[in-house]
Amino acid sequence: MSPLVPVPPRRASVSRTAVGVGIGNVMEWFDFAVYGYLASTLAYNIALAAVAGPGPFVAAGLFTATGNALSPALYLVAVAAACLPILLTLLPETRGRDLFRTLSVRDESVASGVGA
């Protein structure tokens, strides 16, 4: 049995580790609210880029392939039709709710029956 020889780390692996450690260290400097806001913003923007980013490319490809100027519009209609059932099932109904009222920590604990 041969002895295990350590393998030097790959450059990409080292740089990813350094960036991850750096981002984690910077996040420790800030309040949780800032971190939560940053996390939700990053998630939204990355998802938006992944889903909506190829849209112009697909529209240009459809126009080039078909020669029909309405093909990008039909693509948008198809995407909207695919998203509508998802939105109707996942979005909560807001009829009858006061959307401008925010609950404080005390109001939430009273509403849940804790600390009343």
N, C-alpha and C positions, 0 to 999 in steps of 0.2 A: 504494500500500500504506500503510495507516494504522499509526502507531506503536502498540506494545503498551502498553496502559494497565494499571498494576497494580490488581488487584482486592483490596479489603480482605478479610482472612480472616473467615470466619463465626465467630460467638461460640461455637457448639458445638464447632467444630474447635479453637479456641484453648483452651477449657476441657479438652477431651480430651487435648490435647497437654500441658497443664500437669499434669494428674493423672498421665499416663503418665510424665512426667519426674520428678515427685515420688515415685512408687512406685519407679521405678528407682533414684533417689538413696537412698531409705531402704533398699532392698535391698542397696546397696553397703556399708552400715554393718555388716551382719550377716554371720555365717559362712555358707558355702555350705549347711551342713546345715539351718540355719534357713530359708534360701531354698527349699531343696528340700522341706522339710516344708510350708512355706507354699504352694508351688506345687501340691503334691499335695493339700493340704487344699482349696485353692480349686477345683481341677479336680473333686474329688469332690463338693463341695457344689454347684457350679454344675450338674454333670451330674445330681445328685440332684434339684435344684429343677426342672430342665427335664423330667426323666422322671417323677418322682413328684409334682411339684407339681400337675399337672392332675387327679390321681386323684380327690380329693374332688369336684371340679367335674363330672367325667365320671360319677361314681357318683350324684351328686344329679340330674344330667340324665337318667340311665337310670331312676332311680326316678320322676322326674316324668313321663317319656315313657311308661313302661310301667305304672306303678302297682304293680309287683311289688316287694315288699320284698327278694326274693332277687336282684334284678338287679345290685346292687353286688357281691354275693358271686360271682356268675357272671363279672362283670368281673374280679375279682381272680383267679379260677381261670384265665381266659383269658390274663391277663398272666403268671401263673406258668407256664402251659403254653408260652407263647411264649419265656420266658426259660430254661426248663429245657434245651433242646438247646444253647443258647449256653453256659450254664454247664458242661454236661458236656463240651463240646469245648475250652473255653478254660482251665478250672481244671486245674492239674497234680495228678497222683495223689500223695498223701502217705503211702501205706501203706509201712511199713518205714523211714520217715525219722525222725530225731530232731528234732522240731520245737522243742525247747528249747535246742539247741546253736547258738551263733552263731559264725561264723568271724571270726577276726581278720584283719588285712591280711596277716600272715605266713602264716597257714593258707591263705588264698586263693592266695598266690603259690606256696606249696609244692604245693597241689592242682593248680594249672595248669601246674606244671613250670618256672615262672619263679623265678629266685633260689634254687634249691634248693641 
